Amino acid sequence: MKALVTGVKGQLGYDVMKVLEARGYEGVGVDVEDMDITDEAAVRRVIGEVKPDVIVHCAAYTAVDAAEDNVELCRKINVDGTLNIAKQAKELDAKMIYISTDYVFNGQGEEPWEPDDPNKEPLNVYGQSKYDGELAVINTLDKYYIVRISWVFGENGKNFVKTMLRVGKEKGVAKVVDDQIGSPTYTADLAELLVDMAEREEYGTYHATNEGLCSWYEFTKEIYKQAGLDVDLSPCSSDEFPAKANRPSNSRMSKDKLEKHGFKRLPSWQDALSRFLKCIEY
Ligand SMILES: NC(=O)c1ccc[n+]([C@@H]2O[C@H](COP(=O)([O-])OP(=O)(O)OC[C@H]3O[C@@H](n4cnc5c(N)ncnc54)[C@H](OP(=O)(O)O)[C@@H]3O)[C@@H](O)[C@H]2O)c1
């Protein structure tokens, strides 16, 4: 199997390449310098040259708050860029794996969202762009996976865990919201699942995060506990931390569909965190 991975300089793309290599597959990783996904001609040229069996599309505009002020750029990358890739996948009859987000939902209630729930109501520009990217994939291809993830952390790039470790060490005090509930996703674990998906033909929309639920506050408490940092940590409500983009309070996502189609659930988020902390310097 030959795979083309977009966003290879980001958190997820980096780990997908590692898993492909470990399993003996040929992976071609690209980022914006090699293939700007908003440039349809470049996408056609690069994908036409590589001729992948599967495209794992991890590149995206991921700055959630900045997206509120950069609507056009965000949509160009997340919607038009995704469509450019889907069209080439169609041309080559390649599989496509598109990474999406819990932000496609409105975050109301306390029930876990099902992957095929028809009610999409993104609360912010980034979420709307990722949902419109999903539609671009669905409307172009049959051989696709849409995989919604949340609260991502990985070795290669900035993320919440690294930020909280820095804040804890530098300030010794932190306040974190406890009214948004979800599940962290460790890119090294997710990458294994994505390559499992690439190997098979159980197409459709899935949710994939590490197992278990927590608030951002509970996540932070565990980060400091596992890292052995003595930090004065307190919970607060989202109202105390006004951000540019609205965020969902209910990011619970059902992963039952994974098992129904023979895929393995990811390990618990606490277990993922402990393995992650062994890989990074802090
Ligand atoms: N991070 C999260 O918490 C989260 C949550 C839910 C879903 N997701 C989704 O998960 C996927 C992977 O996220 P991640 O955290 O690994 O992202 P990331 O670390 O931000 O990496 C994304 C990569 O895409 C590149 N990129 C941006 N614009 C591009 C363009 N026009 N052409 C080609 N490449 C471009 C970025 O380059 P630059 O850095 O140079 O811009 C970056 O290397 C994304 O689809 C994201 O929407 C992420």
The ligand as an ORCA input file, in Angstrom:
! r2SCAN-3c Opt
* xyz 0 1
  N      -5.667     19.934     17.122
  C      -6.865     19.584     17.591
  O      -7.180     19.715     18.802
  C      -7.887     18.971     16.637
  C      -9.149     18.637     17.140
  C     -10.083     18.043     16.276
  C      -9.738     17.805     14.956
  N      -8.507     18.163     14.489
  C      -8.182     17.894     13.084
  O      -7.154     16.929     13.065
  C      -6.312     17.119     11.915
  C      -4.876     17.134     12.347
  O      -4.698     18.157     13.322
  P      -3.256     18.545     13.876
  O      -3.447     19.002     15.283
  O      -2.287     17.477     13.535
  O      -2.962     19.844     12.961
  P      -1.641     20.731     12.923
  O      -0.633     20.226     13.895
  O      -2.092     22.162     12.990
  O      -1.083     20.421     11.456
  C      -1.745     20.833     10.299
  C      -0.711     20.966      9.203
  O      -1.396     21.387      8.009
  C      -0.561     22.354      7.389
  N      -1.275     23.227      6.462
  C      -1.953     24.379      6.757
  N      -2.385     24.952      5.628
  C      -1.985     24.162      4.593
  C      -2.121     24.257      3.183
  N      -2.753     25.280      2.583
  N      -1.590     23.273      2.416
  C      -0.943     22.237      2.985
  N      -0.758     22.089      4.319
  C      -1.280     23.056      5.119
  C       0.002     23.132      8.563
  O       1.091     23.919      8.172
  P       1.364     25.328      8.966
  O       1.625     24.960     10.389
  O       2.530     25.879      8.231
  O       0.093     26.132      8.828
  C       0.366     22.012      9.513
  O       1.647     21.489      9.263
  C      -6.825     18.392     11.251
  O      -7.696     18.030     10.198
  C      -7.623     19.088     12.333
  O      -8.664     19.889     11.786
  C      -7.570     18.720     15.317
*
